[in-house]
């Protein structure tokens, strides 16, 4: 059992599009009487995932308890970013009862767990558990992410990333480090897909782990919080392809932020995003859209040609502005061409 005086931390891993942010939103809405704090790590200067979570802030998890790290993969920026941020969360006027960490889809969990042994924090915090999300539909189809190319682009776009790892190995590291695996998008996979996904994952696991099907991030928080795993003391049972290796290289991908005015035809904008994916090899688009005549802002998240759009909250006093983050290979980032396609929508 972990020391009850330590703040428990749940690390949530999984590739781009696996449903990490949706799961955390569900936990925020069902905090089980706990005061939560959240650390979100994502690529890009505009933190869409963090903004999504801040829109759900309440007294159990106020906005000041939600911190974004967009400077790179936290498993590669532990000393500069992760440790000071954790110290700041622990120093909040009202100490959180539980901290949730949403890693970038490319983070290797084991180096992050090792960071919990740093002298500055090891006596005050413990890893309650590591939760790995696996897109059941994608895994069943023989992939490990909804859009492999987009995940690869996210990896290469992170200038801080010091591990050039095949994405299949990142997936294996994530599930090998987990205490529980959540098979997300169970509704899309169906029973046959779930069975196939379980078999694929079981073949890669170093030990038997519970696997739970989940749709839209809905799961009883009692199942994944309060595990008391003290994972930082259990590293030997969590093998990594990077055990014993430190030096790796990365390639050059990039992102741009496109600001637009109000959009009269959101369907035309979505068609333009698909056009970017097919004609300019844009791999990821995410952000907010101000739709003419609509009091709600529209959240857009695209992985390749696969787009999800929904109205998530009123604009209120916030400026009505369309802002999109676009990620692609460095050679395919032509800001003027991207802006021209999106502006014509």
C-alpha positions as CSV (number, residue, x, y, z in Angstrom):
1,X,0.0,0.0,0.0
2,X,1.2,3.5,-0.7
3,X,1.9,6.1,2.0
4,X,-1.4,7.8,2.6
5,X,0.3,11.1,3.2
6,X,1.4,11.1,-0.5
7,X,-0.7,12.7,-3.2
8,X,-1.7,9.9,-5.6
9,X,-1.1,10.5,-9.3
10,X,-2.8,8.6,-12.2
11,X,-0.8,8.6,-15.5
12,X,-3.1,8.3,-18.5
13,X,-1.3,7.2,-21.7
14,X,-2.5,6.3,-25.2
15,X,-1.9,7.5,-28.8
16,X,-3.4,10.5,-30.5
17,X,-7.2,9.9,-30.8
18,X,-7.4,7.1,-28.3
19,X,-9.8,9.2,-26.0
20,X,-7.5,10.4,-23.2
21,X,-9.1,13.8,-22.9
22,X,-12.6,12.4,-23.1
23,X,-11.8,10.1,-20.2
24,X,-10.4,12.9,-18.1
25,X,-13.5,15.0,-18.8
26,X,-15.6,12.1,-17.5
27,X,-13.5,11.8,-14.3
28,X,-13.8,15.6,-13.8
29,X,-17.6,15.3,-13.9
30,X,-17.5,12.3,-11.5
31,X,-14.7,13.2,-9.0
32,X,-16.0,11.0,-6.2
33,X,-15.7,13.8,-3.7
34,X,-12.0,14.4,-4.6
35,X,-10.4,17.7,-5.4
36,X,-8.5,17.0,-8.7
37,X,-5.6,18.6,-10.4
38,X,-4.7,17.9,-14.0
39,X,-1.5,18.1,-16.0
40,X,-1.9,18.0,-19.8
41,X,1.0,17.4,-22.1
42,X,0.4,18.0,-25.8
43,X,2.3,19.2,-28.8
44,X,1.8,22.7,-30.1
45,X,1.8,26.3,-28.8
46,X,-2.0,26.4,-28.6
47,X,-3.3,23.8,-26.1
48,X,-6.6,22.6,-27.4
49,X,-6.8,19.6,-25.0
50,X,-6.1,21.8,-22.0
51,X,-8.7,24.3,-23.1
52,X,-11.3,21.5,-23.5
53,X,-10.6,20.4,-19.9
54,X,-10.6,24.0,-18.5
55,X,-14.1,24.4,-20.1
56,X,-15.2,21.7,-17.6
57,X,-13.6,23.2,-14.6
58,X,-15.7,23.4,-11.4
59,X,-15.1,23.6,-7.6
60,X,-13.8,20.0,-7.6
61,X,-11.2,20.9,-10.3
62,X,-10.9,24.7,-10.7
63,X,-9.2,26.1,-13.8
64,X,-6.1,27.0,-11.8
65,X,-5.7,23.2,-11.1
66,X,-5.4,22.5,-14.8
67,X,-1.9,23.0,-16.2
68,X,-0.7,22.6,-19.8
69,X,2.8,21.6,-20.9
70,X,3.1,22.3,-24.6
71,X,6.9,22.5,-24.8
72,X,7.5,18.9,-25.7
73,X,7.1,15.3,-24.6
74,X,7.4,15.3,-20.8
75,X,9.3,12.0,-20.8
76,X,12.1,14.0,-22.5
77,X,11.7,17.3,-20.5
78,X,11.4,16.0,-17.0
79,X,13.8,18.3,-15.2
80,X,12.8,21.5,-17.1
81,X,9.1,21.1,-17.2
82,X,7.6,18.1,-15.3
83,X,9.2,18.4,-11.9
84,X,8.5,22.2,-11.5
85,X,4.9,21.7,-12.6
86,X,4.3,18.9,-10.2
87,X,5.8,21.0,-7.4
88,X,3.5,23.9,-8.3
89,X,0.4,21.6,-8.2
90,X,1.4,20.3,-4.8
91,X,1.9,23.9,-3.6
92,X,-1.6,25.0,-4.5
93,X,-3.4,26.8,-1.7
94,X,-5.9,23.9,-1.5
95,X,-3.8,20.7,-1.9
96,X,-5.3,18.4,-4.5
97,X,-6.5,14.9,-3.4
98,X,-5.5,13.4,-6.7
99,X,-3.5,14.4,-9.8
100,X,-4.3,13.2,-13.3
101,X,-1.5,13.3,-15.9
102,X,-2.5,13.2,-19.6
103,X,0.7,12.4,-21.5
104,X,1.2,13.2,-25.1
105,X,0.5,10.2,-27.2
106,X,4.2,9.7,-27.8
107,X,5.4,9.7,-24.2
108,X,7.2,6.7,-23.0
109,X,5.7,6.0,-19.5
110,X,8.7,4.4,-17.8
111,X,11.0,7.5,-17.9
112,X,8.1,9.4,-16.5
113,X,7.7,6.9,-13.6
114,X,11.4,7.1,-12.9
115,X,10.9,10.9,-12.4
116,X,8.8,10.2,-9.3
117,X,12.0,9.1,-7.6
118,X,13.4,12.6,-7.8
119,X,14.4,13.8,-4.3
120,X,12.2,17.0,-4.7
121,X,9.0,15.0,-4.9
122,X,9.5,11.4,-4.0
123,X,8.4,11.8,-0.4
124,X,5.2,13.7,-1.3
125,X,3.7,11.9,-4.3
126,X,3.1,8.4,-5.6
127,X,1.9,6.9,-8.9
128,X,-1.5,5.4,-8.0
129,X,-1.6,3.7,-11.3
130,X,-0.9,3.9,-15.0
131,X,-3.9,3.7,-17.4
132,X,-3.3,2.9,-21.0
133,X,-6.0,3.6,-23.6
134,X,-6.0,1.5,-26.8
135,X,-8.3,2.3,-29.6
136,X,-10.1,-1.1,-29.9
137,X,-11.2,-0.5,-33.5
138,X,-7.7,0.4,-34.6
139,X,-6.0,-2.4,-32.8
140,X,-8.5,-5.0,-34.1
141,X,-7.7,-3.8,-37.6
142,X,-4.0,-4.4,-37.1
143,X,-3.0,-0.9,-36.2
144,X,-2.3,0.7,-32.9
145,X,-3.8,4.2,-33.5
146,X,-6.7,5.6,-35.5
147,X,-4.3,7.3,-37.9
148,X,-0.7,6.0,-37.8
149,X,0.6,8.8,-40.1
150,X,-0.8,11.5,-37.9
151,X,0.7,9.9,-34.8
152,X,4.0,9.7,-36.6
153,X,3.8,13.3,-37.5
154,X,3.1,14.3,-33.9
155,X,6.2,12.4,-32.9
156,X,8.4,14.0,-35.5
157,X,7.0,17.5,-34.8
158,X,8.2,17.5,-31.2
159,X,11.7,19.2,-31.2
160,X,12.3,18.0,-27.6
161,X,11.6,14.4,-28.3
162,X,14.8,12.4,-27.9
163,X,13.5,8.9,-28.7
164,X,13.2,7.9,-32.4
165,X,11.1,4.8,-31.6
166,X,9.0,2.8,-34.0
167,X,5.4,3.6,-33.1
168,X,4.6,-0.1,-32.5
169,X,7.3,-0.1,-29.8
170,X,5.8,3.0,-28.2
171,X,2.5,1.2,-28.1
172,X,4.1,-1.9,-26.5
173,X,5.8,0.3,-23.9
174,X,2.6,2.0,-23.0
175,X,0.7,-1.3,-22.4
176,X,3.6,-3.0,-20.7
177,X,3.8,-0.1,-18.2
178,X,0.1,-0.1,-17.5
179,X,-1.9,-1.3,-14.5
180,X,-5.2,-1.3,-16.4
181,X,-5.9,-1.2,-20.2
182,X,-9.0,0.6,-21.4
183,X,-10.2,-0.5,-24.8
184,X,-11.7,2.7,-26.1
185,X,-14.3,3.2,-28.8
186,X,-15.9,-0.2,-28.0
187,X,-19.0,0.8,-29.8
188,X,-17.1,1.2,-33.1
189,X,-15.2,-2.1,-32.6
190,X,-18.1,-4.3,-31.7
191,X,-17.8,-7.6,-29.8
192,X,-15.7,-9.2,-32.6
193,X,-13.4,-6.2,-32.7
194,X,-13.0,-6.2,-28.9
195,X,-12.1,-9.9,-28.9
196,X,-9.5,-9.3,-31.7
197,X,-8.0,-6.3,-29.9
198,X,-7.7,-8.3,-26.6
199,X,-5.8,-11.0,-28.4
200,X,-3.4,-8.6,-30.1
201,X,-2.7,-6.9,-26.7
202,X,-2.4,-10.1,-24.7
203,X,0.3,-11.3,-27.2
204,X,2.4,-8.3,-26.3
205,X,1.9,-8.1,-22.5
206,X,4.7,-9.1,-20.1
207,X,2.1,-10.0,-17.5
208,X,-1.7,-10.4,-17.2
209,X,-3.6,-7.2,-17.0
210,X,-7.3,-6.3,-16.8
211,X,-8.7,-5.0,-20.0
212,X,-12.0,-3.1,-19.9
213,X,-14.1,-2.0,-22.8
214,X,-15.1,1.7,-22.8
215,X,-17.2,4.0,-25.0
216,X,-17.0,7.8,-24.9
217,X,-14.8,7.8,-21.8
218,X,-17.5,6.5,-19.5
219,X,-16.2,4.2,-16.8
220,X,-16.7,4.0,-13.0
221,X,-13.9,6.1,-11.5
222,X,-13.6,3.6,-8.7
223,X,-12.2,1.1,-11.2
224,X,-9.2,3.1,-12.3
225,X,-8.6,5.5,-9.3
226,X,-7.3,4.4,-5.9
227,X,-5.3,1.5,-7.2
228,X,-2.4,2.1,-4.8
229,X,0.0,0.6,-7.3
230,X,3.1,2.7,-6.3
231,X,4.2,2.2,-9.8
232,X,7.5,4.1,-9.3
233,X,8.6,1.2,-7.0
234,X,7.5,-1.5,-9.5
235,X,9.6,-0.6,-12.5
236,X,11.1,-4.0,-13.0
237,X,7.7,-5.4,-13.8
238,X,7.2,-2.8,-16.5
239,X,9.7,-3.5,-19.3
240,X,10.5,-1.0,-22.0
241,X,12.2,-1.2,-25.4
242,X,14.3,1.7,-24.1
243,X,15.7,0.0,-21.0
244,X,19.4,0.7,-21.0
245,X,19.2,3.1,-24.0
246,X,19.4,6.9,-23.8
247,X,20.4,8.4,-27.1
248,X,18.0,8.7,-30.0
249,X,17.3,11.0,-32.9
250,X,14.2,12.7,-34.3
251,X,13.2,14.2,-37.6
252,X,11.6,17.5,-38.5
253,X,7.9,18.1,-38.6
254,X,6.2,21.4,-37.7
255,X,2.9,23.2,-36.9
256,X,1.3,26.5,-37.6
257,X,-1.6,28.3,-36.0
258,X,-4.3,29.7,-38.4
259,X,-6.5,32.5,-37.1
260,X,-9.7,33.2,-39.1
261,X,-12.8,35.3,-38.6
262,X,-16.3,33.8,-38.3
263,X,-17.2,30.9,-40.5
264,X,-20.6,30.9,-42.3
265,X,-20.5,27.3,-43.5
266,X,-18.9,24.8,-41.0
267,X,-19.4,21.9,-43.4
268,X,-17.4,23.8,-46.1
269,X,-14.6,24.3,-43.5
270,X,-14.6,20.5,-42.7
271,X,-14.4,19.8,-46.5
272,X,-11.4,22.2,-46.6
273,X,-9.7,20.3,-43.8
274,X,-10.2,17.1,-45.8
275,X,-8.7,18.8,-48.8
276,X,-5.7,19.8,-46.8
277,X,-5.2,16.2,-45.7
278,X,-5.5,14.8,-49.2
279,X,-3.7,17.5,-51.2
280,X,-1.2,19.0,-48.8
281,X,-0.6,15.9,-46.6
282,X,-1.7,17.7,-43.5
283,X,-1.9,15.2,-40.7
284,X,-3.6,16.9,-37.8
285,X,-5.9,19.8,-37.3
286,X,-7.5,20.9,-34.1
287,X,-9.0,24.0,-32.6
288,X,-12.1,26.2,-32.3
289,X,-14.5,27.7,-34.9
290,X,-16.7,30.7,-34.5
291,X,-19.8,29.8,-36.6
292,X,-21.9,32.8,-37.8
293,X,-25.2,33.0,-35.9
294,X,-24.2,30.3,-33.4
295,X,-23.7,31.3,-29.7
296,X,-21.7,28.1,-29.1
297,X,-18.1,27.6,-30.2
298,X,-17.4,24.6,-32.4
299,X,-14.6,22.2,-31.4
300,X,-12.9,20.6,-34.4
301,X,-10.4,17.7,-34.1
302,X,-9.2,16.0,-37.3
303,X,-6.8,13.2,-37.8
304,X,-6.1,12.9,-41.5
305,X,-9.5,12.9,-43.2
306,X,-11.3,11.8,-40.1
307,X,-13.0,14.8,-38.5
308,X,-15.0,15.2,-35.3
309,X,-16.9,18.5,-34.8
310,X,-19.1,19.5,-31.9
311,X,-20.4,22.6,-30.2
312,X,-18.9,22.4,-26.7
313,X,-19.7,25.7,-24.9
314,X,-21.0,29.3,-25.3
315,X,-18.4,31.9,-26.3
316,X,-19.5,34.1,-23.4
317,X,-17.1,37.1,-23.1
318,X,-14.3,35.3,-25.0
319,X,-13.5,36.8,-28.5
320,X,-15.4,35.0,-31.3
321,X,-12.4,33.8,-33.3
322,X,-11.6,30.7,-35.3
323,X,-8.2,29.3,-34.4
324,X,-6.8,26.1,-35.8
325,X,-3.6,24.3,-35.1
326,X,-2.3,22.5,-38.2
327,X,0.5,19.8,-38.0
328,X,2.4,18.2,-40.9
329,X,5.8,17.3,-42.1
330,X,8.1,20.4,-42.2
331,X,8.3,20.2,-46.0
332,X,4.5,20.3,-46.3
333,X,3.9,23.3,-43.9
334,X,3.1,26.1,-46.4
335,X,1.2,28.6,-44.2
336,X,0.0,30.7,-47.1
337,X,-1.4,27.7,-48.9
338,X,-3.0,26.3,-45.8
339,X,-4.5,29.7,-45.0
340,X,-5.8,30.1,-48.5
341,X,-7.6,26.7,-48.4
342,X,-9.2,27.4,-45.0
343,X,-10.1,31.0,-45.8
344,X,-11.9,29.9,-48.9
345,X,-14.3,27.7,-46.9
